[in-house]
Amino acid sequence: MTTHIARRGAFRYAVRRVAAREAVMGRKCWKTMMLAALLAATPNVALAQAKPSAGAAADQQGGRMVTIGDNRESVQALRSVGSQAYGEGDFDRAAQAYIRALDIGERVLGRDDPDTLAVLNDLGTLMSRRGEYETAIEFLEIARQGRETLFGADDERTLTTTANLATVYGLVGRHAEAEPLLRRVVEIRTERFGDDHPTTILSLNNLAFNYSRQGNYAEAEPLYLRVMEASERTVGWNHRNTIVSADNLAILYSRQERYAEAETISLRVVDAAREVFGPDHETTLTTINNLAAIYGATGRAAAAEPLYREAAEGSERLLGPDHPGTLVALDNLASSLTSQGRYAEAEPIRLRALESYERTLGADHFDTLLALNNTGAMYDWQGRHEEAERYFLRALDGNRRVLGEGHPNTLTVAVSLARMRLDNGRPDAIEPARMMVRALRARRGAMGESGAGQ
């Protein structure tokens, strides 16, 4: 674990250092600097520099030994190494391979070459998996612009990068920017491939997730049902696409407080994930965490706690202490402990998760705002109302700015703040209550207009 943490720290330091140097020295030098920093951060990767004329690749010690020259074949071979490492979950080795490929691609082939653009897309996807979202966005925006110029907006390569970029926008809370990109991808792929094609199904799932994150559950549910039914029909229940779409539907039902439906789906999802992926896979750990959340929401904290611990410990072991999946599980574990009155155990876990959210995702990220509300609730449960109010107000301000007054998360925080103030006999409880009334009226008006137009 120490080695993993050290590598993640070195990698993040490299990204920050390189970003600062880019402003002074330019993008070409930035890529060279990032290459050098990544090589220092991940010294165990089996890649070797060789004469420019060489271009062979061979297996060595379970990895790929690539002899690198300044040519297209080297870029393609390094992409292959990176893809293999990515598929194996070895993100350090994948990062080094992709960065070397990008360095050669930009110097020899040019920024707008198809192979260079493919590496930029690969790097963006990898950075997203590592939780380096701003870096991912930078790579993907460059790749999308280049592919659109070279191939056209409707080319499948451009659509792939567009979908990847929209996904990362969603991960940093930029849902309004992501939605039109996702809608366009769904429209083209449905027309091109049909409803049951895996690429169409994935695109529909991403759009449904976007709607769900914006609190637009009425739009999200039919898409999730469509995705789950198509996945089960085409690839069967024990397939990643079906498992993920079913898990997303269970989360949606839980957010709507349709807990019986959510639990039925979630139990089946966890069993399938354990069978298909095994206990220590990211998808399995996510489904376990989501089942635990349903138990917690229905007052079964004792049943939720061991599942949260399994998810948190597995995620930290597999993905590292600052990965979003780890932080979600830790935050939920703290909620479970809080609901059982085990405040001394809950508080350090909660504060650790919140600090990591703010440091890695930023103060206005969807998950950071959830953690702020949860921290306020923890202090409210203990009767520490001044501390609770500080966190509730931060969460309320952030949710109003980022998601809007009518979003369910904003209303949840407003309810918590108003109830706490009422319990303490405070006349200013009326302020969040008025905000809730305005928001609910606005939502009803919007739903009425939508219905009339159909």
C-alpha positions in Angstrom: 0.0 0.0 0.0 2.8 2.4 0.8 4.3 1.9 -2.7 0.9 2.5 -4.3 0.3 5.7 -2.3 3.8 6.9 -3.1 3.3 6.4 -6.8 0.0 8.2 -6.8 1.5 11.0 -5.0 4.5 11.2 -7.4 2.1 11.1 -10.3 -0.1 13.9 -9.0 3.0 16.0 -8.2 4.2 15.4 -11.8 0.9 16.5 -13.2 0.8 19.7 -11.1 4.5 20.5 -11.9 4.0 19.9 -15.6 0.8 22.0 -15.7 2.7 24.9 -14.2 5.6 24.6 -16.6 3.3 24.4 -19.6 2.2 28.0 -19.1 5.9 29.1 -19.3 7.5 26.6 -21.7 4.7 25.6 -24.1 2.8 22.3 -24.8 5.5 20.4 -26.6 7.9 20.8 -23.7 5.0 20.0 -21.4 4.7 16.6 -22.9 8.4 15.9 -22.6 8.3 17.1 -18.9 5.4 14.8 -18.2 7.1 11.9 -19.8 10.2 12.4 -17.6 8.1 12.8 -14.4 6.1 9.7 -15.1 9.2 7.7 -15.8 10.5 8.7 -12.4 7.2 8.0 -10.7 6.9 4.5 -12.2 10.4 3.0 -12.5 9.4 -0.6 -12.6 7.7 -0.5 -16.0 9.3 -2.8 -18.6 9.9 -0.3 -21.5 13.3 0.3 -23.1 14.7 3.1 -25.3 16.5 1.9 -28.3 17.9 3.0 -31.6 15.4 4.9 -33.9 15.5 2.1 -36.5 14.2 -0.6 -34.1 10.5 -1.3 -33.8 10.1 -4.8 -32.4 8.0 -5.8 -29.3 8.4 -8.9 -27.1 7.0 -10.3 -23.9 9.1 -10.2 -20.8 8.3 -11.0 -17.2 4.6 -11.0 -17.8 4.7 -7.5 -19.4 5.6 -6.1 -22.8 9.2 -5.1 -23.5 8.9 -2.5 -26.3 12.0 -1.3 -28.3 11.2 2.3 -29.1 12.1 4.1 -32.3 10.9 7.4 -33.7 8.3 5.9 -36.0 4.6 5.1 -36.4 5.1 1.4 -35.5 6.5 2.4 -32.1 3.5 4.6 -31.4 1.1 1.7 -32.3 3.2 -0.8 -30.3 3.2 1.4 -27.2 -0.6 1.9 -27.5 -0.9 -1.8 -27.5 1.2 -2.1 -24.4 -0.9 0.7 -22.7 -4.2 -1.0 -23.7 -3.0 -4.3 -22.3 -1.8 -2.7 -19.0 -5.1 -0.7 -18.8 -7.1 -3.9 -19.2 -5.1 -5.5 -16.4 -5.6 -2.6 -14.1 -2.0 -1.6 -14.1 -2.5 2.1 -14.6 1.1 3.1 -13.9 2.4 0.9 -16.7 -0.4 2.1 -19.0 0.4 5.8 -18.2 4.0 5.4 -19.1 3.3 3.6 -22.3 0.8 6.1 -23.5 2.9 9.1 -22.5 5.9 7.6 -24.5 3.6 7.0 -27.4 2.3 10.6 -27.3 5.8 12.0 -27.1 6.8 10.1 -30.3 3.5 10.8 -32.0 3.7 14.6 -31.5 7.4 14.8 -32.5 7.3 12.5 -35.5 3.7 12.2 -36.7 2.3 15.6 -35.6 -0.5 16.6 -33.3 -3.3 16.0 -35.8 -2.2 12.5 -37.0 -4.8 9.8 -36.4 -2.4 7.7 -34.2 -1.5 10.7 -32.1 -5.1 11.6 -31.6 -5.9 8.0 -30.6 -3.2 8.2 -27.9 -4.7 11.4 -26.6 -8.1 9.7 -26.3 -6.5 6.7 -24.5 -4.7 9.0 -22.1 -7.9 10.9 -21.4 -9.7 7.7 -20.5 -6.8 6.5 -18.4 -6.5 9.8 -16.5 -10.3 9.6 -15.7 -9.9 6.1 -14.3 -7.0 7.4 -12.1 -9.3 10.2 -10.8 -7.2 12.9 -12.6 -10.3 14.5 -14.1 -9.0 17.9 -15.1 -6.0 16.3 -16.9 -8.4 13.9 -18.6 -10.6 16.7 -19.8 -7.6 18.5 -21.3 -6.5 15.4 -23.3 -10.0 14.6 -24.4 -10.8 18.1 -25.5 -7.7 18.2 -27.7 -8.5 14.7 -29.1 -12.1 15.6 -29.8 -11.2 18.8 -31.6 -8.6 17.0 -33.7 -10.7 14.1 -34.6 -13.7 16.3 -35.5 -11.4 18.3 -37.8 -9.9 15.2 -39.4 -12.8 12.8 -39.6 -15.9 14.9 -39.1 -18.3 15.3 -36.1 -20.3 12.1 -36.9 -17.4 9.8 -37.4 -17.3 6.9 -34.8 -13.8 7.8 -33.6 -15.0 11.4 -32.9 -18.1 10.1 -31.2 -16.0 7.8 -29.0 -14.0 10.7 -27.8 -17.1 12.9 -27.4 -18.7 10.2 -25.2 -15.5 9.9 -23.1 -15.4 13.7 -22.7 -19.0 13.9 -21.7 -18.5 11.1 -19.1 -15.7 13.0 -17.5 -17.7 16.3 -17.5 -20.3 14.4 -15.5 -17.7 13.1 -13.1 -16.7 16.7 -12.2 -20.3 17.9 -12.0 -20.5 19.6 -15.4 -23.8 17.8 -16.3 -25.3 20.6 -18.3 -22.3 20.6 -20.7 -22.3 16.8 -20.9 -26.0 16.4 -21.8 -26.1 17.8 -25.4 -22.9 15.8 -26.2 -24.5 12.6 -24.9 -27.8 13.2 -26.7 -26.0 13.7 -30.0 -24.0 10.5 -29.5 -27.1 8.5 -28.7 -29.0 10.0 -31.7 -26.2 9.1 -34.2 -25.4 5.7 -32.8 -29.1 4.6 -32.6 -29.5 5.5 -36.2 -26.2 3.9 -37.3 -26.2 0.7 -35.3 -29.7 0.1 -34.0 -31.2 -0.1 -30.5 -29.5 -3.4 -29.5 -25.9 -2.7 -30.5 -23.5 -2.6 -27.5 -22.3 0.8 -28.4 -25.8 2.2 -28.5 -26.6 0.6 -25.2 -23.6 2.1 -23.6 -24.4 5.5 -24.9 -28.0 5.3 -23.6 -26.7 4.2 -20.2 -24.4 7.3 -20.1 -27.3 9.6 -21.0 -29.6 8.0 -18.4 -26.8 8.5 -15.8 -26.6 12.2 -16.8 -30.3 12.7 -16.3 -30.2 10.9 -13.0 -27.4 13.1 -11.7 -29.4 16.2 -12.7 -32.4 14.9 -10.7 -34.3 14.3 -13.9 -35.6 10.8 -12.9 -38.6 10.8 -15.2 -36.2 10.9 -18.2 -33.6 8.6 -16.7 -35.9 5.6 -15.7 -37.2 4.6 -19.2 -33.6 4.8 -20.6 -32.3 2.6 -17.8 -35.1 0.1 -18.4 -34.4 0.1 -22.1 -30.7 -0.4 -21.5 -31.2 -3.2 -19.0 -33.7 -5.0 -21.2 -31.6 -4.7 -24.3 -28.4 -5.9 -22.5 -30.2 -8.9 -21.0 -31.7 -9.8 -24.3 -28.4 -9.5 -26.3 -25.6 -10.6 -23.8 -27.4 -12.1 -20.9 -27.6 -11.2 -17.2 -24.1 -12.2 -16.3 -22.4 -9.5 -18.4 -20.9 -6.2 -17.4 -23.3 -4.1 -19.4 -26.3 -5.7 -17.9 -24.9 -5.6 -14.4 -23.9 -1.9 -14.6 -27.2 -0.8 -16.1 -29.2 -2.8 -13.5 -27.2 -1.3 -10.7 -27.8 2.2 -12.0 -31.6 1.4 -12.1 -31.4 0.2 -8.5 -29.7 3.5 -7.5 -32.4 5.5 -9.3 -35.2 3.6 -7.5 -33.4 4.2 -4.2 -33.2 7.9 -4.8 -36.9 7.9 -5.5 -37.4 6.0 -2.2 -38.7 2.9 -4.1 -36.6 0.7 -1.8 -38.3 -2.6 -2.4 -37.8 -2.4 -6.1 -34.2 -1.2 -5.6 -33.3 -4.0 -3.2 -34.7 -6.8 -5.4 -32.5 -5.6 -8.3 -29.5 -4.8 -6.2 -29.3 -8.3 -4.6 -29.3 -9.9 -8.0 -26.7 -7.4 -9.2 -24.3 -8.2 -6.4 -24.6 -11.9 -6.9 -23.9 -11.6 -10.6 -21.0 -9.2 -10.1 -19.3 -11.6 -7.6 -19.8 -14.5 -10.0 -18.6 -12.6 -13.1 -15.8 -10.4 -11.7 -14.9 -11.9 -8.4 -14.8 -10.1 -5.0 -12.0 -7.7 -5.6 -13.1 -6.0 -8.8 -14.1 -2.4 -9.0 -17.6 -3.2 -10.4 -18.3 -5.7 -7.7 -17.2 -3.3 -4.9 -19.5 -0.6 -6.4 -22.5 -2.9 -6.4 -21.8 -4.0 -2.8 -21.6 -0.3 -1.7 -24.9 0.4 -3.5 -26.7 -2.5 -1.8 -25.4 -1.3 1.6 -26.8 2.1 0.8 -30.3 0.6 0.4 -29.9 -1.2 3.7 -28.9 2.0 5.3 -31.7 4.0 3.8 -34.2 1.5 5.2 -32.9 1.5 8.7 -30.8 -1.6 8.6 -27.5 -0.1 9.6 -26.2 -3.3 11.1 -26.6 -5.1 7.8 -25.1 -2.2 5.8 -22.0 -1.8 7.9 -20.1 -5.0 6.9 -20.9 -4.3 3.3 -19.6 -0.8 3.5 -16.4 -2.0 5.2 -15.9 -4.6 2.4 -16.4 -2.0 -0.3 -14.1 0.6 1.4 -11.3 -1.8 2.2 -11.5 -3.4 -1.2 -11.5 -0.1 -3.0 -8.6 1.3 -1.0 -6.6 -1.9 -1.7 -7.4 -2.0 -5.4 -7.7 1.7 -6.3 -5.9 3.7 -3.6 -7.1 5.9 -0.7 -8.2 8.9 -2.8 -10.1 7.2 -5.5 -13.8 8.3 -5.8 -15.0 4.7 -5.3 -13.0 4.5 -2.0 -14.3 7.8 -0.8 -17.9 7.0 -1.5 -17.6 3.8 0.5 -15.9 5.6 3.4 -18.5 8.3 3.4 -21.3 5.8 3.5 -19.6 3.8 6.2 -19.4 6.9 8.3 -23.2 7.4 7.8 -23.8 3.9 8.9 -21.8 4.4 12.1 -23.5 7.7 12.7 -26.9 6.2 12.5 -25.9 3.6 15.1 -24.7 6.4 17.5 -21.0 5.4 17.1 -19.9 9.0 16.6 -16.3 8.6 17.8 -15.8 6.0 15.0 -17.7 7.9 12.4 -16.1 11.3 12.7 -12.5 10.6 11.6 -13.7 8.5 8.7 -16.2 11.2 7.6 -13.7 14.1 7.9 -11.0 12.0 6.0 -13.4 11.4 3.2 -14.5 15.0 3.0 -10.9 16.3 2.9 -10.0 13.9 0.1 -13.1 14.9 -1.9 -12.3 18.6 -1.6 -8.6 18.0 -2.5 -9.1 15.6 -5.4 -12.5 16.6 -6.9 -12.9 20.2 -5.8 -15.4 22.0 -3.5 -18.3 22.0 -6.0 -18.2 18.4 -7.2 -21.4 16.4 -6.8 -19.9 13.9 -4.4 -18.1 16.7 -2.3 -21.5 18.4 -1.8 -23.1 15.1 -0.7 -20.2 14.6 1.8 -20.7 18.2 3.2 -24.4 17.4 3.8 -23.5 14.1 5.4 -21.0 15.8 7.7 -23.6 18.3 8.8 -26.0 15.5 9.5 -23.4 13.7 11.6 -22.9 16.8 13.8 -26.7 17.4 14.0 -27.2 13.8 15.3 -24.7 14.6 18.1 -26.4 17.9 19.0 -23.4 19.9 17.8 -25.7 22.3 15.9 -23.2 25.1 15.3 -20.8 22.8 13.5 -23.7 21.1 11.7 -25.0 24.5 10.4 -21.6 25.4 9.0 -21.6 22.3 6.8 -25.2 22.4 5.9 -24.8 26.0 4.7 -21.8 25.2 2.6 -23.7 22.2 1.1 -26.8 24.3 0.4 -24.8 27.1 -1.2 -22.9 24.7 -3.4 -25.9 22.7 -4.4 -27.9 25.9 -5.3 -25.0 27.2 -7.5 -24.1 23.9 -9.1 -27.4 22.0 -9.3 -30.0 24.6 -8.8 -32.7 25.2 -6.2 -35.0 22.5 -7.6 -32.5 19.6 -7.6 -33.4 16.9 -5.1 -30.0 17.2 -3.4 -30.5 20.9 -2.8 -33.9 20.2 -1.3 -32.5 17.5 0.9 -30.0 19.9 2.4 -32.7 22.6 2.8 -34.9 20.2 4.7 -32.1 19.2 7.0 -31.2 22.8 7.8 -34.9 23.9 8.3 -35.6 20.9 10.5 -32.6 21.5 12.7 -33.4 25.2 13.1 -37.0 24.4 13.9 -35.9 21.8 16.5 -33.9 24.6 18.2 -36.7 27.1 18.1 -35.0 29.4 15.6 -37.2 31.8 13.6 -34.8 31.7 10.6 -36.0 28.2 9.8 -38.4 29.9 7.5 -35.6 30.9 5.0 -34.7 27.4 3.8 -38.5 26.4 3.9 -39.3 29.3 1.6 -36.6 28.2 -0.8 -38.1 24.7 -0.8 -41.6 26.0 -1.7 -40.2 28.1 -4.5 -38.2 25.1 -5.9 -41.2 22.7 -5.7 -43.5 25.2 -7.4 -40.9 25.6 -10.2 -40.5 21.9 -10.6 -44.3 21.4 -10.8 -44.5 24.1 -13.4 -41.8 22.6 -15.5 -43.3 19.2 -15.4 -46.7 20.6 -16.4 -45.2 22.3 -19.4 -43.3 19.2 -20.4 -46.4 17.1 -20.2 -48.5 19.5 -22.2 -46.0 19.4 -25.0 -46.0 15.7 -25.6 
